[in-house]
Amino acid sequence: MHVGWSVEGSIGTDMKIDALYISADTQITNRVEDLNDKYETSVLMTGELYDLLSEKGQAAVKCIDHVIIN
């Protein structure tokens, strides 16, 4: 999970329309999601999201690594 901005657009045909989200933050979210397999987890979050949690929320999660995503 990550927090940030994105631009939403619709792509498709008259028969099927899908939403498309584009931004650097969307790419970070996709990379973090891909790391779930490596760490054998179902949920990972970035530091940006962690910083927005309350103290109680921060106490409920565990830091497993520090990763730089380019």
Wavefront OBJ file of the C-alpha trace (Angstrom):
o trace
v 0.000 0.000 0.000
v 1.135 3.499 -0.774
v -0.299 6.976 -0.679
v 0.044 9.553 -3.427
v -1.641 11.017 -6.462
v -2.757 9.578 -9.790
v -4.703 10.492 -12.875
v -7.689 8.302 -13.708
v -8.785 7.652 -17.259
v -11.096 5.273 -19.068
v -9.897 2.943 -21.796
v -11.686 0.307 -23.808
v -14.506 -0.077 -26.289
v -18.261 0.402 -26.284
v -18.574 -3.173 -24.980
v -16.024 -2.964 -22.136
v -14.461 -0.016 -20.327
v -11.653 -0.260 -17.782
v -10.240 2.367 -15.473
v -6.573 3.273 -15.881
v -4.519 5.004 -13.194
v -1.256 6.687 -14.156
v 1.417 8.329 -11.987
v 4.779 7.702 -10.386
v 2.923 6.793 -7.189
v 0.939 4.141 -9.063
v 4.196 2.585 -10.220
v 5.514 2.544 -6.643
v 2.315 0.809 -5.514
v 2.781 -1.863 -8.183
v 6.402 -2.454 -7.166
v 5.495 -2.705 -3.478
v 2.735 -5.172 -4.332
v 5.226 -7.302 -6.286
v 7.434 -7.466 -3.170
v 4.738 -9.408 -1.294
v 5.981 -12.623 -2.934
v 9.578 -11.950 -1.915
v 8.686 -11.240 1.712
v 5.881 -13.839 1.834
v 3.380 -11.261 3.052
v -0.132 -10.284 2.042
v 0.221 -6.563 2.844
v 3.195 -4.212 2.603
v 3.164 -0.449 2.984
v 5.539 2.365 2.200
v 7.005 4.770 4.713
v 4.835 7.544 3.288
v 1.704 5.667 4.332
v 3.213 4.602 7.666
v 3.876 8.263 8.503
v 0.142 9.009 8.116
v -0.903 6.320 10.626
v -1.807 7.197 14.202
v 0.566 6.120 16.972
v -1.726 3.159 17.651
v -1.661 2.216 13.962
v 2.122 2.511 13.788
v 2.450 0.289 16.866
v 0.354 -2.397 15.137
v 2.724 -2.861 12.181
v 6.211 -4.307 11.924
v 9.101 -2.936 9.888
v 10.576 -5.839 7.911
v 13.024 -4.007 5.661
v 14.122 -0.712 4.155
v 13.970 -0.729 0.352
v 14.754 2.043 -2.112
v 12.470 1.911 -5.158
v 13.740 3.790 -8.211
l 1 2 3 4 5 6 7 8 9 10 11 12 13 14 15 16 17 18 19 20 21 22 23 24 25 26 27 28 29 30 31 32 33 34 35 36 37 38 39 40 41 42 43 44 45 46 47 48 49 50 51 52 53 54 55 56 57 58 59 60 61 62 63 64 65 66 67 68 69 70
